[in-house]
């Protein structure tokens, strides 16, 4: 394989993007590509738990709402630091186990360690001197945050090599590349479904009764049980994958861009050389994630506060709202999984992937804006009961309000499926055409994902506190989604012709 620098990741204008030349490596059977794609189940199971139950959990431990988003800074920071380094070194790793598998194993072991820290944070906090009755448990929060940050670093350590592994196995075959990423999206949805289902199932700790302790109440025991399940799923899938799908060790002359500046240096070197198609892809992705991140971060909190009307995070109705939000994310994932099987058909109907991405971004904008309408419906229909101490407590919303909220979650499944598939496929195709390493190329795309997350992590908490509730960030997200749709429809170049043809004629179900 010819040694090239990552600065070659700069495809010319859309109409001039060359089809990747034949490589010396034959593409692998689809069954092996699909096996690697199954790793998305374990990765996304953990993400789903973070998004559905950990944001409410850390507030139950006493963290103020406006500070929660700062805890989530770990995701974008780890994305900026970890993914470029992992991409750079996995493109050059000469381990006898192959270039990607060592990083996947290291990421898995890190997930296991972090899961135990998160699950047992309350017990460890008690051991370190926290009072179980205190409204604020700083030692428990500290252990939780350490685990939370490690698990984000671990997931970033896993995601990049998994996606690059799929592209490696496709070996320049655009049809298999697109199919591999479509299956990755399908298994991402499956992980979301399982994680959201676990998060929405109040009382799941009864499956593992030992998880409930004097320091760990029922909600805490549910969190602990969910993360123990996450460990089991991750270990099984990774063991099967690294055992069944082998990699050829890279020779030093095979690795991409030897003698470069290192992961971060070469990343910025590649950015300086990017041309118009890749820059627009990054821009569309960036606005897309400005839209998504507030909703992904606060959707269950929105259900608990704005839809269910909780005024205190310790109220029973807040927990009910969180579980309802987790159910909504499960419905979202079911729709995303179904949509991933038909991306090719949808793209053909709209005459191209970029048009499909543009249209669903407008759908994303409408759905985010509709959270305001659903919140107002819930507010106008709010009912209360008087507790024994004379304090009014809100009752759960009417069935029609809950159905409207869950419908929004479901409609959002289609744009989420597109977000998880099309940008990565286009980046892989463009980098393959330019002869750049897949690991570093996908790390460049990841910058367009993590920078919006970092910005929103810093501003969304104070912004919501200033204007009240989660809705202001959701409305900003709607505006960003509309901008992303315009950029995709009118400015994003089309992929190479052979990819367009493959996308229009194939779906995961159709390959054999």
Residue pairs with C-beta under 8 A, 6 or more apart in sequence:
1 23
1 24
1 25
1 253
1 254
1 256
2 435
3 253
3 254
3 255
3 256
3 257
3 258
4 256
4 257
4 435
4 436
4 437
5 257
5 260
5 266
5 269
6 88
6 256
6 257
6 260
6 266
6 267
6 269
6 270
6 436
6 437
6 440
6 441
7 266
7 269
7 270
7 272
7 273
8 273
8 434
8 435
8 436
9 270
9 273
9 274
9 278
9 430
9 431
9 434
9 436
9 440
9 441
9 444
10 273
10 274
10 275
10 278
10 434
11 17
11 18
11 275
11 277
11 278
11 430
11 433
11 434
12 18
12 275
12 277
13 275
13 276
13 277
13 493
14 277
14 493
14 494
14 495
15 493
17 277
17 430
17 433
17 493
17 495
17 496
18 433
18 496
19 174
19 433
19 496
19 497
19 498
20 172
20 174
20 429
20 432
20 433
20 435
20 496
21 172
22 172
23 171
23 172
25 171
25 172
26 171
27 169
27 170
27 171
27 172
27 173
27 176
28 169
28 170
28 171
28 245
30 176
30 179
30 180
30 511
30 512
32 169
32 244
32 245
33 166
33 169
33 170
33 176
33 179
33 180
33 183
34 180
34 183
35 240
35 241
35 244
35 245
36 162
36 165
36 166
36 169
36 180
36 241
36 245
37 162
37 166
37 180
37 183
37 184
37 186
37 187
38 187
38 237
38 240
38 241
39 104
39 158
39 162
39 187
39 237
39 238
39 241
40 162
40 184
40 185
40 187
40 188
40 190
40 191
41 187
41 188
41 190
41 191
41 194
41 233
41 237
42 108
42 111
42 191
42 230
42 233
42 234
42 237
42 238
43 155
43 158
43 159
43 162
43 188
43 191
43 234
44 187
44 188
44 189
44 190
44 191
44 192
44 195
45 191
45 192
45 194
45 195
45 198
45 229
45 230
45 233
45 234
46 111
46 115
46 151
46 155
46 195
46 227
46 230
46 234
47 155
47 191
47 192
47 195
48 191
48 192
48 194
48 195
48 196
48 198
48 199
48 329
48 333
49 195
49 198
49 199
49 223
49 226
49 227
49 230
50 148
50 151
50 152
51 296
51 297
51 299
51 300
51 329
52 195
52 196
52 199
52 200
52 300
52 322
52 325
52 326
52 329
53 199
53 222
53 223
53 226
53 300
53 322
53 326
54 118
54 148
54 223
55 68
55 72
55 297
55 298
55 300
55 301
56 300
56 301
56 304
56 313
56 318
56 319
56 322
57 144
57 219
57 220
57 223
58 68
58 71
58 141
58 144
58 145
58 148
59 65
59 68
59 301
59 313
60 219
60 313
60 314
61 122
61 136
61 137
61 140
61 141
61 144
62 134
62 135
62 136
62 137
62 138
62 141
63 71
63 141
65 301
65 461
65 464
65 465
66 461
66 462
66 464
66 465
67 461
68 297
68 461
69 297
69 456
69 457
69 458
69 460
69 461
70 457
70 458
70 461
71 145
71 148
72 297
72 453
72 457
73 454
73 457
73 458
74 148
74 149
74 152
74 153
75 152
75 156
75 450
75 453
75 457
76 450
76 451
76 452
76 453
76 454
76 457
77 450
77 454
78 149
78 152
78 153
78 156
79 156
79 446
79 447
79 449
79 450
79 453
80 447
80 450
80 451
80 454
81 264
82 153
82 156
82 157
82 160
83 156
83 159
83 160
83 442
83 443
83 446
83 450
84 263
84 264
84 267
84 440
84 443
84 444
84 446
85 262
85 263
85 264
86 103
86 156
86 157
86 160
86 161
86 263
86 439
86 443
87 160
87 164
87 263
87 267
87 437
87 439
87 440
87 441
87 442
87 443
88 260
88 262
88 263
88 266
88 267
88 437
88 439
88 440
88 443
89 103
89 263
89 439
90 99
90 100
90 103
90 160
90 161
90 164
90 439
91 99
91 164
91 255
91 256
91 257
91 437
91 438
91 439
91 440
92 99
92 250
92 255
92 256
92 257
92 258
93 99
93 100
93 102
93 103
93 250
93 255
94 249
94 250
94 251
94 252
94 255
95 101
95 102
95 249
96 249
97 242
97 247
97 249
98 246
98 247
98 248
98 249
98 250
99 168
99 247
99 249
99 250
99 255
99 439
100 161
100 162
100 164
100 165
100 168
100 247
100 439
101 161
101 165
101 242
101 247
103 157
103 158
103 160
103 161
104 158
104 161
104 162
104 165
104 238
104 241
104 242
105 238
105 242
106 157
107 154
107 155
107 157
107 158
107 161
108 154
108 158
108 234
108 235
108 238
110 150
110 151
110 153
110 154
110 157
111 151
111 154
111 155
111 158
111 230
111 231
111 234
112 231
112 234
112 235
113 150
113 154
114 147
114 148
114 150
114 151
114 154
115 147
115 151
115 227
115 228
115 230
115 231
116 147
116 227
116 231
117 124
117 143
117 144
117 146
117 147
117 150
118 144
118 147
118 148
118 151
118 223
118 227
119 211
119 223
119 224
119 225
119 226
119 227
119 228
120 143
120 216
120 224
121 140
121 141
121 143
121 144
121 147
122 132
122 137
122 140
122 213
122 215
122 216
122 220
123 213
123 215
123 216
124 139
124 140
124 143
125 137
125 139
125 140
125 141
125 142
125 143
125 215
126 132
126 140
126 214
126 215
128 139
128 143
129 139
130 137
130 138
130 139
130 140
130 215
131 137
132 214
132 215
160 439
160 442
160 443
160 446
161 439
162 184
163 181
163 184
163 424
163 428
163 438
163 442
164 437
164 438
164 439
164 442
165 245
165 247
166 177
166 180
166 181
166 184
167 177
167 180
167 428
167 432
167 438
167 442
168 247
168 438
169 176
169 180
169 245
170 176
170 177
170 180
172 432
174 429
174 432
174 496
174 498
174 499
174 502
175 502
175 506
175 511
176 511
177 425
177 428
177 429
177 432
177 499
178 344
178 425
178 429
178 499
178 502
178 503
178 506
179 506
179 508
179 511
181 421
181 424
181 425
181 428
182 340
182 341
182 343
182 344
182 421
182 425
182 507
182 508
183 340
183 508
184 420
184 421
184 424
185 336
185 340
185 343
185 417
185 420
185 421
186 337
186 340
186 341
186 508
188 336
188 340
188 420
189 333
189 334
189 336
189 337
189 340
189 413
189 417
189 420
190 333
190 337
191 333
192 329
192 330
192 332
192 333
192 336
193 330
193 333
193 334
193 337
194 233
195 226
195 230
196 326
196 327
196 328
196 329
196 330
196 332
196 333
197 326
197 330
198 204
198 225
198 226
198 229
199 226
199 300
199 322
199 323
199 326
199 329
200 323
200 324
200 325
200 326
200 327
200 329
200 330
201 222
201 323
202 218
202 222
202 319
202 323
203 218
203 222
204 222
204 225
204 226
205 211
205 212
205 218
205 221
205 222
205 224
205 225
207 225
208 224
208 225
208 228
211 221
211 224
211 225
211 228
212 218
212 220
212 221
213 221
216 224
219 319
252 258
256 436
256 437
256 440
257 266
257 437
257 440
260 266
260 269
261 269
263 440
263 443
266 440
267 440
267 443
267 444
267 447
270 436
270 440
270 441
270 444
271 444
271 447
274 282
274 444
276 493
277 430
277 492
277 493
278 427
278 430
278 444
280 487
280 491
280 492
280 493
281 423
281 426
281 427
281 430
281 445
281 448
281 492
282 444
282 445
282 447
282 448
283 448
283 487
284 357
284 423
284 484
284 487
284 488
284 491
284 492
285 423
285 445
285 448
285 449
285 484
286 448
286 449
286 451
286 452
287 452
287 480
287 481
287 483
287 484
287 487
288 361
288 364
288 419
288 423
288 480
288 481
288 484
289 419
289 448
289 449
289 452
289 453
290 452
290 455
290 456
290 476
290 477
290 480
290 484
291 361
291 364
291 365
291 368
291 477
291 478
291 480
291 481
291 484
292 364
292 416
292 419
292 477
293 452
293 453
293 456
293 457
293 460
293 477
294 456
294 460
294 470
294 473
294 474
294 476
294 477
295 302
295 368
295 371
295 412
295 474
295 477
297 456
297 457
297 460
298 460
298 464
298 470
298 473
298 474
299 325
299 328
299 329
299 409
300 321
300 322
300 325
300 326
300 329
301 322
301 325
301 470
302 325
302 371
302 375
302 469
302 470
302 471
302 474
303 321
303 322
303 324
303 325
303 328
303 405
304 310
304 313
304 317
304 318
304 319
304 320
304 321
304 322
304 325
305 318
305 321
305 469
305 470
306 371
306 375
306 378
306 379
306 469
306 470
306 471
307 321
307 324
307 374
307 375
307 378
307 397
307 401
307 402
307 405
308 317
308 318
308 320
308 321
308 324
308 378
308 394
308 396
308 397
309 317
309 378
309 379
309 382
309 394
309 397
310 317
310 318
310 321
310 394
311 394
312 318
315 393
315 394
316 393
317 393
317 394
317 395
317 396
320 396
321 396
324 402
324 405
324 406
325 409
327 406
328 405
328 406
328 408
328 409
328 410
329 409
331 406
331 409
331 410
331 413
332 409
332 410
332 412
332 413
332 416
333 413
334 410
334 413
335 410
335 411
335 412
335 413
335 414
335 417
336 413
336 414
336 416
336 417
336 420
337 413
337 417
338 413
339 346
339 413
339 414
339 417
339 418
340 417
340 420
340 421
340 508
341 507
341 508
341 509
342 507
343 353
343 356
343 417
343 418
343 421
343 422
343 503
343 507
344 502
344 503
344 504
344 505
344 506
344 507
344 510
345 507
346 356
347 353
347 355
347 356
347 503
347 504
348 503
348 504
348 505
350 356
350 359
352 494
352 500
353 422
353 425
353 426
353 494
353 495
353 500
353 503
354 488
354 489
354 492
354 493
354 494
355 488
355 489
356 418
356 422
357 418
357 422
357 423
357 485
357 488
357 492
358 485
358 486
358 487
358 488
358 489
358 490
358 492
359 485
359 489
360 414
360 415
360 418
360 485
361 415
361 481
361 482
361 484
361 485
361 488
362 481
362 482
362 485
363 411
363 414
363 415
364 412
364 415
364 478
364 481
364 484
364 485
365 478
365 479
365 481
365 482
365 485
366 478
367 408
367 411
367 412
367 415
368 474
368 475
368 477
368 478
368 481
369 474
369 475
369 478
370 408
371 408
371 470
371 471
371 474
372 471
372 474
372 475
374 401
374 404
374 405
374 408
375 469
375 471
377 400
377 401
377 404
378 397
378 401
378 405
381 397
381 398
381 400
381 401
382 394
382 395
382 397
383 394
383 395
384 392
384 393
384 394
384 395
385 392
385 393
385 395
386 392
386 393
387 393
396 402
415 481
423 445
423 448
424 442
424 445
425 495
425 499
426 495
427 441
427 442
427 444
427 445
428 438
428 441
428 442
429 495
429 496
429 499
430 441
430 495
431 437
431 438
431 441
431 442
432 438
433 496
452 480
456 473
460 473
463 472
463 473
463 476
464 470
464 472
464 473
466 472
494 500
495 503
